[in-house]
Amino acid sequence: MLIGGVVGIREYSDTDITLATHGGIVGIVGKRLALTVYEGNSVEIVGRIEEVTFCYGKNK
Amino acid sequence: MVKISKLILGYRRIGAACGSAELASRLLRLGISAQIAADGSATVSERDIARVRAALGGSVTVSEPLGLVGIYRRTRYKALTAVSLLVSFLLVTYLSGAVWDVRIEGNTTLTDSSVRESLAKCGFSVGKRWHSVDTAAIEAKLLSECRSISWVNINRRGTVAYVTVSESDLPDEQGDSRTGYANIVATCDCVIEEITVVRGRAEVKRGDAVKRGDILISGIIPDASGGGFTYAEGSVIGRVEECISASVCREYAVRGEKSEKCAALSVKIFDFQLNIFKKYRNFGDEYVIIKEIDSFSLPGGARLPLQIFTERAIIYSTVPASYTDEELVRIAAARLDALTVSRLSSATLYRLRTDGGFTDMGYEMHSIAVFAEEVGTPLEFSAE
């Protein structure tokens, strides 16, 4: 999964990733998650993604 | 897993005490592509390592160069490695330019080895250089030399040649298929103009009048020539006189005013078809069903998986009408012209006389044509 407009990574483990984007917070829960950052504020997440949550705003 | 581009161009593994999330955020802000591991390490390509060092300073530990570039940098024998790589590259390039295997597909009666042998005779075999092979020329040569193959295609996949063949149903020699015995007999009443015998014995000569079914070239060999039977072959041209006629009825029916009714309507979404409406009853004496399919496409060229099928019945009513004398003659002449051209397409015309007249029904026109054409056809017989 490729996510654009990422401004920071809040949490990162192989089961849980939380990203801060321009639009808000994106939470990804899964197994064997791996993260790759690219130029242009893009982040790629590979692994078994089980749940994606969105939260409008910069704070949870 | 390290990406192949990094493996070739070189990469380094960096470690940070600040944690994986913080390291990822920093690299993201710097605009550096990196694969982050959950244990706080990351793999960064060799070209970005100077920027990482400048931005993160002593807070990160950087490993030795890894990947192919790393191996090259660490080795003592740099010149030898470079020469080995160059030689390997040249060797692989040279060897990949040759045909390493020829695989035959599509053959049922022909064996792979026989097709390979035929290809070798045409100049295509294992070991040939690809750049010196003109596949189109080889295909044409194989088709001309091997009559049992009706179609061939040579495809290159890597260093392997895949040859797809289609076998011909016809035997190699046309003459060999003619088993049994036959006479050549007349197809119509005519006067013989010319006779050419390839096999058999001529039974008629130029100027003879023959009836339909008469033997023109006999498949029975006379005793003086050894006796026996054969399949007669040859060409017999005869002068034929034939009447070609065309008639037109004065009365005819025209289509009157038409009305239009919806006969069916269905919607297809992906592979699922939903029949909304369908009319099964007869619409009248004369009607035409027009089927329309409406598809929808987006500005980018993509097509929506939605189609609307419509059937419209155009219903006609018939009204009696009649031709004038002038129209009758013109239509009959056109019909007779078409029939004459069709009949005389493979004949040599000597004379054509056309006549016509009005009848109770309308108009009839006929032509008496005298022409020359092939009049012999083989008729097989049994020797018993």
Boltz contact constraints between the chains, C-beta under 6 A:
constraints:
  - contact:
      token1: [A, 8]
      token2: [B, 25]
      max_distance: 6.0
  - contact:
      token1: [A, 9]
      token2: [B, 21]
      max_distance: 6.0
  - contact:
      token1: [A, 9]
      token2: [B, 24]
      max_distance: 6.0
  - contact:
      token1: [A, 9]
      token2: [B, 25]
      max_distance: 6.0
  - contact:
      token1: [A, 11]
      token2: [B, 21]
      max_distance: 6.0
  - contact:
      token1: [A, 12]
      token2: [B, 20]
      max_distance: 6.0
  - contact:
      token1: [A, 12]
      token2: [B, 21]
      max_distance: 6.0
  - contact:
      token1: [A, 12]
      token2: [B, 24]
      max_distance: 6.0
  - contact:
      token1: [A, 13]
      token2: [B, 38]
      max_distance: 6.0
  - contact:
      token1: [A, 14]
      token2: [B, 38]
      max_distance: 6.0
  - contact:
      token1: [A, 35]
      token2: [B, 36]
      max_distance: 6.0
  - contact:
      token1: [A, 36]
      token2: [B, 35]
      max_distance: 6.0
  - contact:
      token1: [A, 37]
      token2: [B, 24]
      max_distance: 6.0
  - contact:
      token1: [A, 37]
      token2: [B, 27]
      max_distance: 6.0
  - contact:
      token1: [A, 37]
      token2: [B, 28]
      max_distance: 6.0
  - contact:
      token1: [A, 37]
      token2: [B, 34]
      max_distance: 6.0
  - contact:
      token1: [A, 38]
      token2: [B, 33]
      max_distance: 6.0
  - contact:
      token1: [A, 39]
      token2: [B, 31]
      max_distance: 6.0
  - contact:
      token1: [A, 39]
      token2: [B, 33]
      max_distance: 6.0
